[in-house]
Amino acid sequence: MSQATQQLGADPMALREQLFDFWTRKELEPLRAVAFKGFSDFQTPLEDLLCVLEGCPGRQKGKATTMGHSILMEFERWRRTHPKVTLQAVPEVSKLGLQRRALSLLTDAQPSFMDPLIDIYQLGNLDRSILRLHIIKLQAVNCYREAALLSMKLELQNEVDMEEMCVPLILQDKLPMAESFVRGHPRLEERMVTLLDSWCHPDFSIAQLRRQFPRLSLSKHQTDQIQPKMLSKQVFRLMEKFNIDPGLCPNSVYKRKSDSMRFLMYKRFVEKGMSEENWRDHVQSTVADDPELQIQLVELMVKYGGMVNAAQWSLHYGLPKDRLPFGVWDTQESLPASLREVSKGCNAESWDPSQAHRDRFYQLPITRDHVHFLETLEGLQCCRDTVLQPGCIVGVDMEWRAGFGAVSPQQRVALIQLAVPGQVFLLDLCAHGFSQHNITVTFIRSLFSATTVLKLGYGMAGDLKCLLATWAQFSEEPLKMEGVLDLLNVHQQMQRSTSSRGSGGPRGVLVGEGPAEKGLSLLVQQVLGKPLDKMEQLSNWERRPLRTSQLRYAAVDAYCLLDVYSALSRDPASFGLPQDLCSISSLQTEKSKEEKKRKEEKKKQARRRGAHQVSDPAPTPTLGPEKSPQLGEDSQSPLPPRMAPQQLRVVCDNMLQGLGRYLRCLGVDVVLLENTDDHRVAAQLAQEDGRVILTCGQPYQTLKSQVGEGRCIALDCSEKARDQAVRVLKHFNVQPTQSDIFSRCQVCNSDQYLKMPRENMTRLLKERGFLQQQQQAPVPPEGETWDDPPSPAPFLAPGAPRRSSLTFRQSKDYYSPKMSGGTSHIGW
């Protein structure tokens, strides 16, 4: 037996067949033992190994690794006990042939061969022209990933065409691979970023890339990623990462400023959440001296601000007549001299707000003389003596300039607010020589590390990020955080708590005119009864002197933390909170650690499952929209109790009308928002009727703060309605039966039908104009009746109300949902 095995081992072909038998029977231990013995019997191990590998099958479905990979790993182990088996021991006449054969094995069929073969056969020493030719061959057969990996491992980035390598990778959603390819090569980094920026030009079409790479097959999802909105985000990220001059990316810079302009218009004229002075300051900073942005500003002003405002801005920038929208030039000519300049706003401000403001918003309970604006070291010493007293409770907040259209995302703190009972200190970090003084830096470090001083904040992660950008010392010597309570964690606990929904819990939030409350303003409203006035939130906090309204806003933002903490501490149980509020932060930390540990474990499992594949570079944000947490992402969460479709009551945002009609077909009680409805209507309906909100995109962040934990669900708008419906049903463990199908009308949400004579149905169809548009209604065969109504027609009747009170009346021939109020919508 031993002699037969030795004879088989001496022949690479026979050894491969024997190893294949073990492989197909999943007998890995005998495979390793026989392989190890066979390698020792080879006369020319390096050549015989290639003979074995060249006949090995590639990746197989259901196999965690390949047979060739297992053989290579065993050869590496065997080679460690035979150090003389190297390529240098091979005659020169045979060396090049072996290297070429090894190079030919590097394809997508054997992805795990790359590292071992490069090492064993020293492929990096091959002639560069041979290596380049092999990379071109890989690209020709669409093995772009393998070509990029091989180029990186052999350091060929500067010797191959960057566009030919990176463009297919980017189009195939492999931007991280393209980043790794150019990383460390400044010329290539710059070329790739400017290439992505060129795709943001309005005249760019993906058809140009299709013509350049005709062999590349792209899915609809992949082509959808090549759009300026997503590309510009990646350009800015890479500009910062690779330290690229923004002047080299004019298209992305223009896109960001243009988007900022539209946001400012919405904030000022639609949401009415920004004062005129703030808005004007940001607009002028964003537009600057760019004539195209100036023209866009005038065009947007025609839409949002009216013709007079548009004419004033066109005069302000001196725009030519032929570039102005229709009517603006004529309005200019008719303006009197007093209206030919952009309004400067009112400079005189009173510290005390109006009665209407006091009735609507939370007010600062201290007078103006107790708000101290500090810009000297002497004033800082007074603040230090007050806030560092043992047992002191300090409300901490920070302000920085909003980065509308800014190229650099680094935002430095302009103002730090420190509130203690009875007074507020405002530290001016824009004062020359004050912010960077050692005494100031030492005070900030002492404040945050003091264990005897309780610091209150809300969403302090953003504040700390800006602190690091303000003081580089905190990056070199990390800032210690002791005695800090982030009320954001407390707020999240309140939202999760079911006991907080009872009497004595946080006040209900009314959805009315103006922007929906969120964040700290929502917490203040729920605990203290009135929200914060956030009109100055997006101010230019770097401009000096600060306006009175800015000073008042800054003081309020810090002082309200003290009042909220005091109210919660008096009766934490009524808000569904533990007696020790500070324990919530530790609980959140433990949960975060557990979540991180679970994610790490998942990554390890994924690496073990995919050990046969060559790993991609470290994950980086890919070309895709920023997502909210979406349905189906957490596969580990347990299923809720099984429910019938009729038990699930939802309200679908107007972006998910298709999903809503699909769920109605399955028997789910669905309210659909009209196209003209504001997203906040969904929150109002959810609060009134106890419904779950189904939404997608940006509204999710606002709507989820208006309802309880788990009562607002985000879905992927790119999915079909059927796939979205499957996710919803799985999430709530809804299991429809055959009788649920078409048990509810798609049009009016009715779950009851009435029968009516054919003549009455025909008359109703004619009155509503459906008869010519719809097919002939089905009629039951002669002598038969329907026990269950046929499916409702998949159309939306004009003016169909969202909800209805239904009565059931029996006749024959047709079914129609009968609605109270004299309105009937027909389904058959």
C-alpha positions in Angstrom: 0.0 0.0 0.0 2.8 2.3 0.9 4.6 1.6 -2.3 1.5 2.2 -4.4 0.9 5.5 -2.6 4.6 6.5 -3.3 4.2 5.7 -7.0 1.0 7.7 -7.2 2.6 10.6 -5.4 5.5 10.7 -7.8 3.1 11.4 -10.7 1.4 14.9 -10.3 -1.6 13.8 -12.4 -2.2 10.7 -10.3 -1.7 12.7 -7.1 -4.3 15.3 -8.3 -6.8 12.5 -9.1 -6.3 11.0 -5.6 -6.6 14.4 -3.9 -9.8 15.1 -5.9 -11.4 11.9 -4.6 -10.7 13.1 -1.0 -12.0 16.6 -1.9 -15.3 15.4 -3.3 -15.8 13.2 -0.2 -14.9 16.1 2.1 -12.1 14.1 3.7 -9.8 17.0 4.3 -7.4 15.3 6.8 -6.5 12.4 4.5 -6.2 15.0 1.6 -3.6 17.0 3.7 -1.7 13.9 4.6 -1.5 12.5 1.1 -0.6 15.9 -0.4 2.2 16.4 2.2 3.6 12.9 1.3 3.2 13.5 -2.4 5.1 16.8 -2.4 8.1 14.9 -0.8 8.0 12.4 -3.7 8.1 15.0 -6.4 11.3 15.1 -8.5 10.7 18.8 -9.4 8.3 20.1 -6.8 7.8 23.6 -8.3 7.0 22.3 -11.7 4.9 19.3 -10.5 2.9 21.7 -8.2 1.9 23.7 -11.3 0.8 20.4 -13.0 -1.5 19.7 -10.1 -2.9 23.2 -9.8 -3.6 23.6 -13.6 -6.1 20.7 -13.4 -7.9 21.8 -10.2 -11.5 22.9 -10.4 -12.2 26.5 -9.7 -14.8 27.9 -7.3 -17.7 25.7 -6.7 -21.1 26.6 -5.4 -21.5 25.6 -1.7 -17.8 25.2 -1.1 -16.2 27.5 1.4 -12.8 27.1 -0.3 -11.3 25.6 -3.5 -9.4 22.4 -3.9 -6.4 24.3 -5.3 -6.3 26.7 -2.3 -6.2 23.7 0.1 -3.3 22.2 -1.9 -1.4 25.5 -2.0 -1.8 26.0 1.7 -0.5 22.5 2.3 2.4 23.1 -0.1 3.3 26.3 1.9 3.4 24.2 5.1 5.5 21.5 3.4 7.9 24.1 2.0 8.7 25.4 5.5 10.2 22.0 6.3 12.0 22.0 2.9 13.7 25.4 2.8 15.9 24.4 -0.2 12.9 24.2 -2.5 13.1 27.7 -4.0 13.0 29.2 -7.4 16.7 30.0 -7.2 17.4 26.3 -7.2 15.7 25.9 -10.6 17.9 26.1 -13.7 17.7 29.5 -15.5 16.4 27.9 -18.6 13.3 26.6 -16.8 12.7 29.5 -14.4 10.9 31.8 -16.9 8.6 29.1 -18.1 7.5 28.3 -14.5 6.9 31.9 -13.8 4.7 32.3 -16.9 2.7 29.2 -16.1 2.2 30.5 -12.5 1.1 33.9 -13.8 -1.5 32.3 -16.1 -3.2 30.7 -13.1 -4.0 34.1 -11.7 -7.6 34.5 -12.9 -11.0 35.0 -11.3 -11.5 31.2 -11.2 -8.8 30.9 -8.6 -8.8 34.1 -6.6 -6.9 32.7 -3.6 -3.8 31.7 -5.7 -2.4 35.2 -6.0 -0.5 35.7 -2.8 1.0 32.2 -2.6 2.0 32.0 -6.3 3.6 35.5 -6.2 5.7 34.4 -3.2 6.6 30.9 -4.4 7.5 31.8 -8.0 8.7 35.4 -7.3 6.5 36.9 -9.9 7.5 40.4 -8.9 10.9 39.7 -10.6 9.3 39.0 -14.0 9.8 41.4 -16.8 7.4 44.3 -16.4 6.2 44.0 -20.0 5.1 40.4 -19.3 3.2 41.5 -16.2 1.5 44.4 -18.0 0.5 42.1 -20.8 -1.1 39.7 -18.3 -3.0 42.5 -16.7 -4.3 43.6 -20.1 -5.5 40.1 -20.7 -7.4 40.1 -17.4 -9.1 43.3 -18.3 -10.0 41.9 -21.7 -12.0 39.2 -20.0 -13.6 41.6 -17.5 -11.4 40.5 -14.6 -10.9 44.0 -13.4 -10.8 43.2 -9.7 -8.1 40.6 -10.2 -6.2 43.0 -12.5 -6.2 45.7 -9.9 -5.2 43.4 -7.1 -2.3 42.0 -9.1 -1.2 45.5 -10.1 -1.2 46.6 -6.4 0.7 43.6 -5.2 3.3 43.9 -7.9 3.4 47.8 -7.6 2.5 48.4 -11.2 0.1 51.3 -10.6 2.2 53.8 -12.5 2.8 51.5 -15.4 -0.9 50.8 -16.3 -3.6 53.1 -17.6 -5.4 54.5 -14.5 -8.7 55.1 -16.4 -8.7 51.6 -17.9 -8.2 50.2 -14.5 -10.4 52.4 -12.2 -13.4 53.3 -14.4 -14.7 49.7 -14.6 -14.2 49.2 -10.9 -16.1 52.4 -10.1 -18.9 51.4 -12.5 -19.1 48.0 -10.8 -19.6 49.5 -7.3 -15.9 48.8 -6.4 -14.8 52.4 -5.6 -12.9 51.2 -2.5 -10.8 49.0 -4.8 -10.1 52.0 -7.1 -9.1 54.1 -4.1 -6.7 51.4 -2.9 -5.2 51.3 -6.5 -4.3 55.0 -6.5 -3.5 55.4 -2.8 0.0 56.5 -2.2 0.5 57.8 -5.7 -0.3 61.5 -5.7 -0.5 61.8 -9.5 -3.0 58.9 -9.7 -5.0 60.2 -6.8 -5.4 63.6 -8.4 -6.4 62.0 -11.8 -9.0 59.8 -10.3 -10.6 62.6 -8.3 -10.7 64.9 -11.2 -12.1 62.1 -13.3 -15.0 61.6 -10.9 -15.5 65.4 -10.9 -15.8 65.5 -14.7 -18.7 63.1 -14.4 -20.5 65.7 -12.3 -20.6 68.1 -15.3 -24.2 68.7 -16.5 -23.3 67.6 -20.0 -21.8 64.3 -18.9 -23.6 61.1 -20.0 -23.0 57.6 -19.0 -23.4 56.6 -22.6 -19.8 58.0 -23.0 -18.6 55.3 -20.6 -20.6 52.6 -22.4 -18.9 53.5 -25.6 -15.5 53.4 -23.9 -16.1 50.0 -22.3 -18.4 48.2 -24.6 -17.7 44.8 -23.1 -18.7 46.0 -19.6 -22.3 44.9 -18.7 -23.9 47.2 -16.1 -27.0 46.7 -14.1 -29.6 49.4 -13.7 -28.5 49.8 -10.1 -24.9 50.4 -11.1 -25.8 53.0 -13.7 -28.1 54.7 -11.2 -25.1 55.4 -9.0 -23.4 57.5 -11.6 -25.2 60.7 -10.9 -23.9 64.1 -9.7 -25.6 63.9 -6.3 -23.7 60.7 -5.2 -20.5 61.4 -7.1 -20.0 64.8 -5.7 -20.1 63.4 -2.1 -17.4 61.0 -3.0 -15.3 63.7 -4.7 -15.4 65.8 -1.5 -14.5 62.8 0.7 -11.6 62.0 -1.6 -10.5 65.6 -1.8 -10.1 65.6 2.0 -8.6 62.1 2.1 -6.0 62.7 -0.6 -5.5 66.5 0.1 -6.6 67.5 -3.4 -6.9 71.2 -4.3 -10.6 72.0 -4.6 -9.8 74.2 -7.6 -9.3 71.0 -9.5 -12.9 69.9 -9.0 -15.0 72.8 -10.1 -18.1 70.7 -11.0 -18.4 69.2 -7.5 -17.8 72.5 -5.8 -20.5 74.2 -8.0 -22.9 71.3 -7.3 -22.4 71.6 -3.5 -22.9 75.4 -3.6 -25.9 75.0 -5.9 -27.5 72.5 -3.5 -26.8 74.7 -0.6 -28.6 77.6 -2.4 -31.7 75.4 -2.8 -31.6 74.4 0.8 -31.3 78.0 2.0 -34.3 78.9 -0.1 -36.3 76.1 1.4 -35.2 77.0 4.9 -36.0 80.7 4.6 -39.1 80.8 2.4 -40.8 77.4 2.9 -39.9 76.2 6.4 -39.4 79.7 7.6 -36.7 78.4 9.9 -34.0 81.1 9.3 -33.9 84.8 9.9 -33.4 87.1 7.0 -30.0 88.3 8.2 -28.7 84.7 8.6 -30.1 83.8 5.2 -28.6 86.8 3.4 -25.2 86.2 5.1 -25.1 82.6 4.0 -26.3 83.3 0.5 -23.7 86.0 -0.2 -21.0 83.7 1.2 -22.1 80.8 -0.9 -22.6 82.8 -4.2 -19.4 84.9 -3.8 -18.2 86.1 -7.2 -19.4 83.1 -9.3 -21.7 84.6 -12.1 -23.4 81.2 -12.6 -24.4 81.0 -9.0 -25.5 84.6 -9.0 -27.8 83.9 -11.9 -29.1 80.8 -10.2 -29.9 82.9 -7.1 -32.0 85.2 -9.1 -33.8 82.3 -10.7 -34.6 80.8 -7.3 -35.7 84.2 -6.0 -38.3 84.4 -8.8 -39.7 81.1 -7.6 -39.4 81.6 -3.8 -39.1 85.3 -3.0 -41.0 87.1 -5.8 -40.0 89.3 -8.7 -39.1 92.3 -6.6 -36.5 90.4 -4.5 -35.2 88.8 -7.7 -34.8 92.2 -9.3 -33.0 93.6 -6.2 -30.5 90.7 -6.2 -29.9 91.1 -10.0 -29.1 94.8 -9.4 -26.9 93.9 -6.4 -24.7 91.7 -8.7 -25.1 93.7 -11.8 -26.2 90.8 -14.0 -26.6 91.3 -17.8 -30.1 91.6 -19.2 -29.7 88.6 -21.5 -29.1 86.2 -18.6 -32.0 87.3 -16.4 -35.3 85.3 -16.2 -38.3 86.7 -17.9 -39.8 89.8 -16.2 -36.8 90.5 -13.9 -35.4 93.3 -16.1 -38.8 95.0 -16.4 -39.2 94.8 -12.7 -35.8 96.4 -12.2 -36.8 99.3 -14.4 -40.0 99.9 -12.4 -38.4 99.8 -9.0 -38.1 103.2 -7.1 -34.7 104.2 -5.8 -35.6 103.2 -2.3 -36.2 99.6 -3.3 -33.2 99.1 -5.7 -31.0 97.7 -2.9 -31.2 94.4 -1.1 -32.7 94.9 2.4 -30.1 95.2 5.1 -32.4 94.1 7.9 -33.1 95.7 11.2 -30.1 96.4 13.5 -32.0 97.5 16.6 -32.8 94.4 18.7 -34.4 94.1 22.2 -33.2 91.5 24.6 -36.7 90.8 25.7 -38.7 88.9 23.1 -42.3 89.7 22.1 -45.3 88.3 23.9 -46.1 86.0 20.9 -42.5 84.6 21.2 -42.9 84.0 24.9 -46.2 82.2 24.4 -44.8 79.9 21.8 -41.2 79.1 22.9 -39.2 78.2 26.0 -37.7 81.4 27.6 -34.5 82.1 29.3 -35.3 82.4 33.1 -32.5 84.9 33.8 -31.9 88.5 32.8 -29.4 89.9 30.4 -26.9 91.0 33.1 -26.5 87.4 34.1 -25.3 86.4 30.6 -21.5 87.0 30.4 -19.7 87.3 27.1 -16.1 86.4 27.8 -13.2 87.2 25.5 -10.4 87.9 28.0 -8.4 85.7 30.4 -9.7 87.8 33.3 -13.3 86.9 32.5 -12.3 83.3 32.0 -10.9 83.1 35.5 -14.3 84.2 37.0 -16.0 81.5 34.9 -13.4 78.9 36.0 -14.0 79.7 39.7 -17.8 79.2 39.2 -18.1 76.1 37.1 -15.4 74.0 38.7 -16.9 74.1 42.1 -17.4 70.5 43.4 -21.0 69.4 43.0 -21.7 72.0 40.3 -24.1 71.1 37.4 -23.1 72.7 34.1 -25.1 72.9 30.9 -22.6 72.7 27.9 -23.3 73.7 24.3 -21.2 74.8 21.4 -21.8 76.8 18.2 -19.9 76.9 15.0 -20.6 78.3 11.5 -22.8 76.2 9.3 -20.7 75.0 6.3 -23.1 75.9 3.5 -21.1 75.3 0.3 -17.9 75.0 2.3 -15.2 72.8 0.6 -13.5 71.8 3.9 -15.7 69.9 6.3 -13.5 70.9 9.3 -15.7 73.1 11.5 -14.1 75.0 14.4 -16.0 75.9 17.5 -16.8 79.7 17.5 -18.6 79.9 20.9 -18.8 77.7 24.0 -21.8 78.1 26.3 -21.5 77.1 29.9 -24.7 77.4 32.0 -24.9 77.1 35.8 -28.0 77.9 37.9 -28.5 81.7 37.6 -25.9 82.6 35.0 -24.5 81.7 31.6 -20.9 82.2 30.4 -20.3 82.6 26.6 -16.7 81.9 25.7 -15.7 83.7 22.5 -13.2 81.4 20.7 -13.0 83.9 17.8 -11.2 86.4 20.0 -7.6 86.9 18.9 -5.2 85.2 21.3 -7.9 83.9 23.6 -8.9 80.5 22.2 -5.4 79.2 21.7 -4.0 80.5 25.0 -2.7 77.7 27.3 -5.0 78.9 30.1 -8.1 78.5 27.9 -7.0 75.0 26.7 -6.1 73.9 30.3 -9.5 75.1 31.5 -11.4 73.1 28.9 -9.4 70.0 29.7 -10.0 70.5 33.4 -13.7 71.0 32.9 -14.4 67.8 31.0 -12.1 65.7 33.2 -13.5 66.9 36.5 -15.3 64.0 38.1 -17.0 66.2 40.7 -18.7 68.5 38.1 -21.7 67.1 36.2 -21.7 68.3 32.6 -24.9 68.1 30.7 -25.1 68.1 26.9 -27.2 66.9 24.0 -25.6 65.0 21.1 -22.1 65.7 22.4 -20.4 63.6 19.8 -20.7 66.4 17.2 -19.4 69.0 19.8 -16.4 66.9 20.6 -15.6 66.4 16.9 -15.5 70.2 16.5 -13.4 70.6 19.6 -10.7 68.3 18.1 -10.7 70.5 15.0 -10.4 73.6 17.1 -7.5 72.4 19.4 -5.0 70.0 17.9 -3.7 69.4 21.4 -6.7 67.2 22.1 -5.7 64.9 19.3 -2.1 64.5 20.5 -3.2 64.1 24.2 -6.8 62.9 24.2 -9.4 64.8 26.1 -10.6 62.8 29.1 -14.4 62.7 29.5 -15.5 62.3 33.1 -18.8 63.2 34.7 -20.6 63.8 31.4 -24.3 63.1 30.9 -25.5 63.2 27.3 -29.3 63.9 27.4 -29.6 62.5 23.9 -29.2 59.0 25.5 -31.8 60.0 28.1 -34.2 61.2 25.4 -33.8 57.9 23.4 -34.5 56.0 26.6 -37.7 58.1 27.1 -38.8 57.3 23.5 -38.2 53.6 24.0 -40.0 53.5 27.3 -43.6 52.3 27.2 -44.3 53.6 30.7 -43.7 57.2 29.4 -46.8 56.9 27.2 -49.1 56.9 30.2 -50.3 60.0 32.2 -47.6 62.0 33.8 -45.2 61.1 31.0 -43.8 63.5 28.4 -46.3 65.9 26.9 -47.7 65.0 23.5 -46.3 66.9 20.6 -48.7 68.6 18.3 -48.0 68.6 14.6 -48.9 72.0 13.3 -47.5 74.7 11.1 -43.8 75.3 10.8 -41.0 72.7 11.0 -41.5 69.6 13.1 -39.7 69.7 16.4 -36.7 67.3 16.7 -33.6 66.8 18.8 -33.1 69.0 21.9 -36.1 71.2 20.9 -38.4 68.1 21.0 -37.0 67.1 24.4 -37.6 70.5 25.8 -41.1 70.5 24.4 -41.9 67.1 25.9 -40.5 67.8 29.3 -41.1 71.6 29.8 -44.1 72.2 27.5 -42.6 74.5 24.9 -40.0 74.0 22.2 -36.9 76.0 21.5 -36.7 78.8 18.9 -34.1 77.5 16.5 -34.2 80.5 14.2 -30.6 81.4 15.0 -29.3 77.8 14.8 -27.7 78.3 11.4 -26.2 81.7 12.1 -22.8 82.8 11.1 -21.3 82.3 14.6 -17.9 83.6 13.5 -19.1 87.1 12.7 -18.5 89.7 15.3 -20.2 91.4 17.0 -22.9 88.8 17.6 -26.5 90.0 17.4 -28.7 90.2 20.5 -30.8 87.4 19.1 -27.7 85.2 18.7 -26.6 85.8 22.3 -30.1 85.0 23.6 -30.3 81.8 21.5 -26.8 80.7 22.7 -27.7 81.2 26.4 -31.1 79.5 26.0 -29.5 76.4 24.3 -27.3 75.8 27.3 -29.6 76.9 30.1 -32.5 74.7 29.0 -30.3 71.6 29.7 -30.4 72.5 33.4 -34.2 72.9 33.5 -34.7 69.6 31.6 -32.4 67.7 33.9 -34.1 69.3 37.0 -37.5 68.3 35.7 -36.5 64.7 34.9 -34.6 64.3 38.2 -37.7 65.3 40.2 -39.8 62.4 38.8 -37.8 60.1 36.5 -40.3 57.2 36.8 -43.1 59.3 35.1 -40.8 59.6 32.1 -40.0 55.9 32.1 -36.4 56.6 33.3 -34.3 55.0 36.1 -33.8 56.9 39.4 -30.2 57.5 38.5 -30.1 59.3 35.2 -26.4 59.1 34.9 -26.7 55.3 34.8 -28.3 55.6 31.3 -25.0 56.7 29.8 -23.3 53.6 31.2 -26.1 51.4 29.9 -25.7 53.0 26.5 -22.0 52.4 26.6 -22.5 48.7 27.5 -25.0 48.3 24.7 -22.6 49.9 22.3 -19.9 47.6 23.4 -22.2 44.6 23.0 -23.3 45.8 19.6 -19.7 46.4 18.5 -18.7 42.9 19.8 -21.6 41.4 17.9 -20.6 43.1 14.7 -17.0 42.0 15.1 -18.1 38.5 15.6 -20.2 38.7 12.4 -17.1 40.0 10.5 -15.0 37.1 11.8 -17.7 34.6 10.7 -17.8 36.3 7.3 -14.0 36.1 7.0 -14.1 32.4 7.9 -16.8 31.7 5.3 -14.9 33.7 2.7 -11.4 32.6 3.6 -10.9 31.3 0.0 -11.4 34.7 -1.5 -8.9 37.4 -1.8 -10.1 40.1 0.6 -11.0 43.5 -0.8 -9.4 46.6 0.8 -10.9 48.0 4.0 -14.5 49.0 3.5 -15.0 52.6 2.4 -18.3 54.4 1.6 -19.4 53.3 -1.8 -21.2 55.1 -4.6 -24.7 55.1 -3.1 -27.1 57.2 -1.1 -26.7 57.7 2.5 -29.3 55.3 4.1 -31.4 55.4 7.1 -31.7 52.2 9.1 -33.9 50.1 6.9 -36.2 47.2 7.2 -34.6 43.8 7.2 -31.1 45.1 8.2 -31.0 43.3 11.5 -31.6 39.7 10.8 -30.9 38.7 14.5 -33.9 40.5 16.0 -36.6 38.0 17.1 -39.9 37.9 15.3 -43.0 39.5 17.0 -46.1 37.4 17.6 -47.9 36.4 14.5 -50.7 38.7 13.4 -53.4 38.9 10.8 -53.2 41.5 8.1 -56.3 43.3 9.5 -54.4 43.9 12.8 -51.6 45.8 11.1 -52.5 49.5 10.7 -50.1 51.7 8.8 -49.8 55.1 7.1 -47.7 55.2 3.9 -45.8 58.4 3.0 -46.6 59.8 -0.4 -43.4 58.3 -1.7 -44.7 54.7 -1.0 -48.2 54.8 -2.6 -47.4 51.7 -4.6 -46.5 49.8 -1.5 -49.7 51.0 0.2 -51.9 49.7 -2.6 -50.0 46.4 -2.6 -50.5 46.0 1.2 -54.2 46.8 0.8 -54.5 43.9 -1.7 -53.2 41.7 1.1 -55.7 43.0 3.6 -53.6 45.5 5.6 -55.3 48.6 6.8 -53.4 51.4 5.0 -53.8 55.1 5.0 -52.2 56.7 1.9 -50.9 60.3 1.9 -51.8 62.4 -1.1 -49.1 63.8 -3.3 -49.8 67.3 -1.9 -49.7 66.2 1.8 -46.7 67.3 3.9 -44.8 64.4 5.5 -45.8 65.7 8.9 -49.4 64.6 8.2 -48.1 61.0 8.6 -47.0 61.8 12.2 -50.4 63.3 12.9 -52.3 60.3 11.6 -49.9 57.9 13.4 -50.5 59.7 16.7 -54.3 59.9 16.3 -54.9 56.4 15.1 -52.0 54.4 16.6 -50.6 53.6 13.1 -47.1 52.7 12.1 -45.4 55.1 9.6 -43.9 53.6 6.5 -41.5 56.1 4.8 -38.2 56.3 3.0 -35.4 58.8 2.6 -34.9 62.0 4.5 -38.3 62.3 6.1 -37.5 59.2 8.2 -35.1 61.3 10.5 -37.9 63.8 11.2 -40.8 61.5 11.5 -39.2 59.0 13.8 -38.8 61.6 16.5 -42.5 62.3 16.4 -43.7 58.8 17.3 -42.6 56.0 19.7 -39.7 53.6 19.2 -40.3 51.2 16.3 -43.4 53.2 15.1 -41.6 54.7 12.1 -40.1 52.3 9.5 -37.7 53.2 6.7 -37.8 51.3 3.4 -35.6 51.4 0.3 -37.3 53.5 -2.4 -35.3 51.7 -5.1 -37.1 48.4 -4.4 -40.2 47.3 -6.1 -43.5 47.6 -4.2 -43.7 43.8 -4.0 -40.3 43.5 -2.4 -41.1 46.3 0.0 -44.3 44.6 1.0 -42.5 41.3 1.7 -40.1 43.2 4.0 -43.0 44.8 5.9 -44.9 41.5 6.3 -41.7 39.7 7.5 -40.9 42.6 9.9 -44.3 42.5 11.6 -44.7 38.7 11.2 -47.9 39.1 9.2 -49.0 35.9 7.5 -51.8 36.5 5.0 -54.2 33.6 4.1 -55.9 33.0 0.8 -59.1 34.7 2.1 -57.1 37.9 2.8 -56.1 38.4 -0.8 -58.1 41.3 -2.3 -60.2 41.5 0.8 -59.6 45.3 0.9 -60.2 47.8 -1.9 -57.0 49.5 -3.2 -58.8 52.7 -3.8 -60.7 53.5 -0.6 -59.2 51.0 1.9 -62.7 49.4 2.5 -62.7 45.8 3.7 -66.4 45.3 3.0 -68.3 45.1 -0.3 -71.9 45.5 -1.4 -73.6 43.9 -4.3 -75.5 46.1 -6.7 -77.4 45.5 -10.0 -75.6 45.8 -13.3 -77.6 48.9 -14.3 -76.6 50.8 -11.1 -72.9 49.9 -11.6 -73.0 51.0 -15.2 -74.6 54.3 -14.2 -71.9 54.9 -11.5 -69.1 54.1 -14.0 -70.5 56.5 -16.5 -70.9 59.3 -13.9 -67.3 59.0 -12.8 -65.9 58.6 -16.3 -64.5 55.1 -15.8 -66.6 53.2 -18.3 -64.5 54.1 -21.3 -61.2 53.7 -19.5 -61.8 50.4 -17.8 -62.6 47.0 -19.2 -66.0 45.5 -19.1 -66.8 44.5 -15.5 -66.9 40.7 -15.0 -70.4 39.2 -14.5 -70.9 35.8 -12.7 -72.0 33.0 -14.9 -75.7 32.4 -15.3 -77.2 30.9 -12.2 -74.1 31.4 -10.1 -73.3 33.9 -7.4 -70.0 34.9 -5.9 -69.3 34.1 -2.2 -66.2 36.2 -2.1 -65.9 39.6 -4.0 -63.5 39.7 -7.0 -60.4 41.8 -6.7 -60.7 45.6 -6.6 -59.6 47.5 -9.7 -56.0 48.8 -9.5 -56.8 52.5 -10.0 -57.1 55.5 -7.8 -60.4 57.3 -8.1 -60.1 61.1 -8.2 -60.7 62.6 -4.8 -60.8 59.3 -3.0 -60.7 59.9 0.8 -58.1 58.1 2.9 -60.5 56.6 5.4 -64.1 55.6 5.2 -67.0 54.2 7.3 -68.5 51.3 5.4 -71.9 49.7 5.4 -72.7 46.3 3.8 -75.7 45.9 1.5 -76.4 42.7 -0.5 -77.9 42.6 -4.0 -76.5 40.8 -7.1 -74.3 41.3 -10.1 -71.6 43.6 -8.8 -69.6 44.5 -5.8 -68.9 48.1 -4.7 -67.5 49.4 -1.4 -70.2 51.6 0.2 -68.9 54.7 1.9 -70.5 57.1 4.3 -70.9 60.7 3.3 -72.5 59.9 0.0 -69.4 59.0 -1.9 -68.8 55.5 -3.4 -65.6 54.3 -5.0 -65.9 51.3 -7.2 -63.9 48.1 -7.1 -64.7 44.9 -9.0 
